[in-house]
Amino acid sequence: MVNRIVEIPLDRYGKTKSRCTSALGDLKIDGEGMKVTVVDSFELPDTRSERDIDDKNGIWLVRIRSEPPRSRVIVFVHGLRGHATKTWSQFAQLLAPRINGYDLAFYGYETPILSALIPLMRRPPIPSYAQLLRRSLWESLVVDRGYEEIVLVCHSLGGIVVKAAVQQIEDIDVNRDEYLKRLHSIFFFGTPHFGSHRLNMFVARLSPVLSALRANAKELERVRDFWRYRVSLHPDDRRPRRIFLHARAIYSDKDFWLDSESGLGEIDQADAYPHRVSHSRLVSPAHEGEGHFVYFGRQLEQIQEMRDAGVKFPLVGGG
């Protein structure tokens, strides 16, 4: 297993030629004492290649120096053909000066669209992406750095990866209870919970990932069934074997790739925010006053207040 960790002061960003700085893409966050910690670890499981993870896969952590060290971290998960930090660069730059008590982390994974047409190209299924995320969060952020609460912010395909990771935590993870109590909340930005009506059989043949994102795809249905029958987003739902999570949806009613119903998924309209921008613009707010960015900040604060008041999630129902 690879585990290389490098801390780089932000005032050297753009000047250092190291492999780690190049992996950070266009991320530029101003702030005295802030450092970038690059956590590049784990091989992508169940793939055709045994080569080590490259710069596009793994966890990149922005630690904001404070005393005592921050115990909460926001983890950003990009979507199809996204990049660990480039996808979230604008969002992170607006967010970093306005949050108190959170470090930032970025999860990267390769999602080539034309993988089915290129011989020997890695073609991992969504569960493999989820397994890498699950292991990275636990080993790099919880075990190695001691974070007590994790906020997951995901775009498009990233939301499906996160949902599959939660399923794996519940079904197979030996650290299940400790892991689940650390999940602070999940924010879905333009996630195709019910698949995309734009993906037909021909397009789906280009990549296993595209195939899994079709409406009514079997792989997507398995994740949906788990969230429908085993996960509750309401604190008063005490049915047996339920995982309780704080979750919010930010979706667009102008999204070319998915309709509003798919953007909502299992989340109630009361816990969602519709925004009239394109699919990619959902994660690139133009300014700090844009509606969906303000909504995210307010909901993060409200959820934290509930947790501080003792309404802590997730809890597991009886049975």
N, C-alpha and C positions, 0 to 999 in steps of 0.2 A: 504494500500500500504506500502510495506517495503522500507525503505531508510536508509541504514547503511553505513556510510562513515568513513574510517579509514586511516590515513596517517602513513606510516611505513618507517623510514629511511633505505636506502638500505644497510648500514653497518650492520644492524641487520638481513638482509635476510638470511634465512637458520638456524637462531638461535631461532627465535621466533616461538612458537608452535601454534600461533593463527590460527583460521579458515581462516582469510583473507590471510595470507602469504601462506598457503598451496594452496590456490586457484590460486596463481600466477605461479604454475608449475615450469618450469625450467628457467624462465626469469631471467637473470642476466645482468644488464647493469651497467658498471662502470662509475662513474662521480661524482665529488664533488658537494654536494648540491642537487643532484637529489633525489626525493622522489617518492614513489609509493602511489597513492591514490586509494583505492579500493572502487568502487561504485557498491554496490550490491543491486539492486532495481528492482521492478516490478514483478508481477506474470506473468507467461507465459499464454497468453490468449487462450481461446477456447480449453482447454485440458480436459482430463478425470479426472485429479487430481486437487484439489484445494490447494495442499501444496505450501508453499512459494518457491521461487526460491532457488536453491542450488548453490554450488560453481561453477557449470559448466555454469551458465547462468548469464548474466548481463554485465556490463561494468567495465573494470579495466583500470585505468588511470595512466600513468606515467607522472608526472609533473616535468619539468625541471625549477628549481628556477631561475628566472631572473627578472630584473627591467627594464622596466615595465613587468608585466606578459605576457606570450606569448598568442597571440590571435588566433593562428592556431593550429589545432590538426589533426594528422593522425590516422585514426581508421582502425584497422586490423580486418577482418572478415574471420574466418576459413571456411573450407569446411566439407564434409561428414566425420564423426567420428573424426573431428579435436578437438583442445583444444584452448581456448582463447589465451593463451600465449605460450604453448609448440609448436604449429604449427609455430609460428613466431619468436621463440627464437633467432635463428641464424640470421635471417633477421634484427630483431630489434637491436641486439648487434652490427652488422655492420653499421646500419643506424644511431643510436643515436649520435655517436660522429661526424657525417658528415653533420648533418642538422642544420640549423640555423633558429630559430623562430617557431619551431613546437614542441608541446608535442606529446606523443604517447598514444593511447588508444586501448584496445583489447575487442572485443565483443565475448561473449561465448554463445552457445546455444547447447542443446543436440540433437544429430542426431543418435539414435540407429538404426542399420540396420535391426535387427530381431524383431522390435517392433510388427509386425503383428502376431508373433508366441507366444508372451508372454502376457497372460491375464492381463488386467488392466494397462498395460504400457502406458504411455503418447504417443500419436501418433499425434502430432500437424502437420497440413499442412504447406506448405511454407508461405502462407499469415500470419500465426501466428508468425513465426520466424521474418517476415518482420515487423509486427506490434510492436513486442518487440524492435527490432532495431530502428524503427522510433521513438518510445516513449523515448527510452533510450538516443538517440542522442540529442533530443530536450530538454528533462527535465533535464538530468544529465550534458550535455556538454554546451548547449546553455543557458538555463534559470538559472541553478545553478552556472555555471562557466563562462559564458559570452564569449565563443569562437565565433569568427566572421567568421571563415572559416574552413570547414571540408573536409579533403581528405579521401576518402574511398578506401582501398586497400583490395581486396577480392580474395579468392582462391576457385576455383571449385564451389561447391554448394553455397558458400558465395556470389558469383557474382549474382546468381539467386535471393537470398534473398535481396541483395542490389537493384537489378532492380525492384523487387516487392515492396520494400519500397518506391522507387521513384514514382512508380505508385500510391501507397496509398497517398503519400504527395500531388500529383497533384489532385487526385480524391476526397479525403475525409478530408484531414488535414486542420483544421481551421487556422493554421499558415502557410499556403501554401507559400505565397509570401516571408515572412521573412525566411522561411526554405530554399526555393530554392536558394535564393541569397547567402546563406552561403555554398552551395555545391561547393567546390573549383574544384574538379576533382575526377574521378573514375578510378582506375587501376584494370583491370581484369586479374588474373593469372590463366590460365587453366580453364576458366569458360565454361561449356557446353551450350553455348547460344542456340544451336539447338538440345540439348539433346545428349545422348550417344548411339552410335550404338551397344555398348556391352551389354546393358541391354535388356534382352528379357522378355516376359510375366511372365515366371516362377520366375526369379530373382525379378522382380518388385513386386510380391505378398508378398515378405518378409517385405516390408516397404512402406508406402505411399510416403516417400521421394524418394525412388528408382523408384517407379512408375511414379512420377512427372518428373523424369530426363530422362525417355525414349524419344527417338526421336519421335517427333510428339505427345507427351503427351498433353492432353487438358490444363492442368494447365500451362505448359510451353508455349503453344501456346498463351494463354491469355496475358502473360507477353511479349512475342515476338511481338504480335500485337500492344500493347501499345507503345513499343519502336520503332516499325517500322513506326507507323503513328502519334505519338505524340511527339517523341523525335528526336532532330537533333543534330548531332555531328559536324556540320559545321556552322561557323558564318555567312556565306552568305545565309543560308537557312532561308527565312523569311515567309514561309508559315504559314497560320493562325493556332493558337493553338499548337504551337510547343514549347517544352522546349529545350533550348540549353545547352549542357553539354560538358565539356572537358572530354574525355574518351580515354584510351589507353588499348591495349590488349597485354599481354605477354603469349605466348602459346608455346607448344612443338610439333614438327613434329615427335617426337618419343613417343608421349603420347598413352598409351595402351587404355585409356578410351574414348578419343574423337579425331576426325579427325581435320585437320587444319581449315576447313570451320566452324565447330562448335566452335572452339577456337577463331575465329575471330568474329563471329556473325555479328552485324550491323556495326562493326568498319572497316574502310578502312585499307588496307595493309600498307598505308603510316603512319598510327598511331598505328602500331603494331610491335612487335619484336618476331620473331621465335627463339626458343632456343632448342637445341637438348639434352634435359635431360628428366628424367621421370616426371610423373605428380606431385609427391610429392617434387621432387628436385627443382621445379620451385620456391618454397618459402623457400628453404634452400640453399642459395648461399654458395659456398665453401670458397670464399674470396671476398674482396671488388672489385677486378678487373674483376669478372665474368660478361660476357656481359649483361645479362638481369638486373643485379643489377645496373650496370653503366647506362644502358638505363633508368631505373626507376628514378635515381637521376637527370639525365639530363632533362628528360621530366618534372619532378616536378619543376625544376628551370625555364624551358622555359614557362610553364603554369603560374607560379607565375609572371614572367616578363610581360606576356601578360596582366594579371589581373592588375598589377601595372601600366601598360601603358594605362589602361582604357578599354581593351577588356575583360569585365567581364561577366561571365556566372554563372548560366543560366539566360537568358532573355526570356521573353514570347512574342511570336509573336502576331500580331494583331488579332482581331476577338474574 
